[in-house]
Amino acid sequence: MKEQEILENNKLIAEFMGVEIVERNGEPAVFMRKDALHAAYFEHTRYNCYHESWSELMPVVEKIEARGYEVLIGTKGCWIMDGRFCMYKESDTKLSAVYQAVISFIKQVTTP
């Protein structure tokens, strides 16, 4: 995957997770809501590592599961499904398969 494609996909995931992305000095700066009751934000500088970090990707999986979907992770494949929807992605690593499945899920389910 090319660097620009990774950045675009990570931005898509960040937006799905409720991260606000703004530009600062021409570079993307990412801010996340501190909590739902306050308008306070804190900077989160690692938004662009969903493709390489389980600790960043797993909260995305948990959010998908909280929406009522089942996420099954295999050795080199990932399924996301519910009673009407089933999607499978396979890749050379487990992390990559989950990342690809999350990207496809967000594009298919959240696009009007």
PLY file of the C-alpha trace (Angstrom):
ply
format ascii 1.0
element vertex 112
property float x
property float y
property float z
element edge 111
property int vertex1
property int vertex2
end_header
0.00 0.00 0.00
1.32 3.44 -0.87
1.99 6.04 1.81
-0.73 8.41 0.54
-3.30 5.59 0.55
-2.32 4.66 4.11
-2.71 8.28 5.25
-6.13 8.56 3.58
-7.29 5.27 5.13
-6.00 6.27 8.56
-7.80 9.60 8.26
-11.00 7.69 7.41
-10.57 5.54 10.53
-9.76 8.59 12.68
-12.95 10.32 11.51
-14.95 7.14 12.21
-13.53 7.20 15.72
-14.66 10.80 16.22
-11.28 12.43 15.88
-11.27 16.00 14.61
-8.49 16.64 12.10
-7.39 20.23 11.58
-4.39 21.72 9.83
-1.65 23.45 11.76
1.19 25.06 9.78
0.05 23.16 6.68
0.38 19.80 8.41
-2.52 17.75 9.75
-2.91 18.04 13.50
-5.33 15.72 15.21
-7.51 16.52 18.16
-9.78 14.18 20.07
-12.64 15.12 22.38
-11.54 14.76 25.96
-15.05 13.71 26.91
-18.58 14.18 25.66
-19.51 16.78 28.29
-16.79 19.32 27.58
-15.56 21.08 24.48
-11.98 20.50 25.61
-9.65 18.77 23.19
-6.27 17.19 23.56
-3.79 16.54 20.81
-3.36 12.96 19.70
-0.27 12.71 17.54
-0.43 9.02 16.63
-3.60 9.00 14.52
-1.61 7.77 11.57
-0.55 4.42 13.00
-3.74 2.32 12.72
-2.00 0.22 10.05
0.91 -0.70 12.32
-0.40 -0.75 15.89
-2.77 -3.20 17.57
-3.24 -0.73 20.43
-4.58 1.88 17.98
-6.61 -0.55 15.82
-8.37 -2.57 18.53
-10.50 0.35 19.83
-11.81 0.62 16.25
-12.73 -3.08 16.30
-14.44 -2.57 19.66
-16.47 0.35 18.27
-17.59 -1.82 15.35
-18.59 -4.57 17.78
-20.48 -2.04 19.91
-22.60 -1.32 16.82
-23.76 -4.94 16.85
-21.33 -6.46 14.37
-19.27 -9.54 15.08
-15.57 -9.32 14.26
-13.74 -12.62 13.83
-9.97 -12.47 13.50
-8.14 -15.42 12.00
-4.48 -16.06 11.32
-4.43 -13.98 8.13
-8.09 -13.09 7.67
-10.82 -11.00 9.25
-14.61 -11.24 9.02
-17.02 -8.48 9.99
-20.66 -9.52 10.00
-24.15 -9.27 11.37
-27.40 -10.93 10.26
-27.48 -9.08 6.92
-23.87 -8.12 6.24
-20.74 -10.21 5.87
-17.36 -9.09 4.68
-14.03 -10.91 4.62
-10.52 -9.59 4.04
-7.34 -11.60 3.84
-3.76 -10.32 3.88
-0.22 -11.44 4.58
-0.47 -10.64 8.31
-3.24 -10.69 10.90
-2.85 -6.96 11.58
-3.05 -6.12 7.90
-6.16 -8.27 7.43
-7.96 -6.55 10.30
-6.88 -3.13 9.04
-8.18 -3.89 5.53
-11.47 -5.24 6.92
-11.96 -2.13 9.06
-11.33 0.15 6.06
-13.82 -1.80 3.92
-16.39 -1.82 6.72
-16.19 1.93 7.22
-16.46 2.60 3.48
-19.42 0.25 3.01
-21.43 0.83 6.15
-20.90 4.52 6.88
-21.14 5.85 3.32
-24.63 7.25 2.61
0 1
1 2
2 3
3 4
4 5
5 6
6 7
7 8
8 9
9 10
10 11
11 12
12 13
13 14
14 15
15 16
16 17
17 18
18 19
19 20
20 21
21 22
22 23
23 24
24 25
25 26
26 27
27 28
28 29
29 30
30 31
31 32
32 33
33 34
34 35
35 36
36 37
37 38
38 39
39 40
40 41
41 42
42 43
43 44
44 45
45 46
46 47
47 48
48 49
49 50
50 51
51 52
52 53
53 54
54 55
55 56
56 57
57 58
58 59
59 60
60 61
61 62
62 63
63 64
64 65
65 66
66 67
67 68
68 69
69 70
70 71
71 72
72 73
73 74
74 75
75 76
76 77
77 78
78 79
79 80
80 81
81 82
82 83
83 84
84 85
85 86
86 87
87 88
88 89
89 90
90 91
91 92
92 93
93 94
94 95
95 96
96 97
97 98
98 99
99 100
100 101
101 102
102 103
103 104
104 105
105 106
106 107
107 108
108 109
109 110
110 111
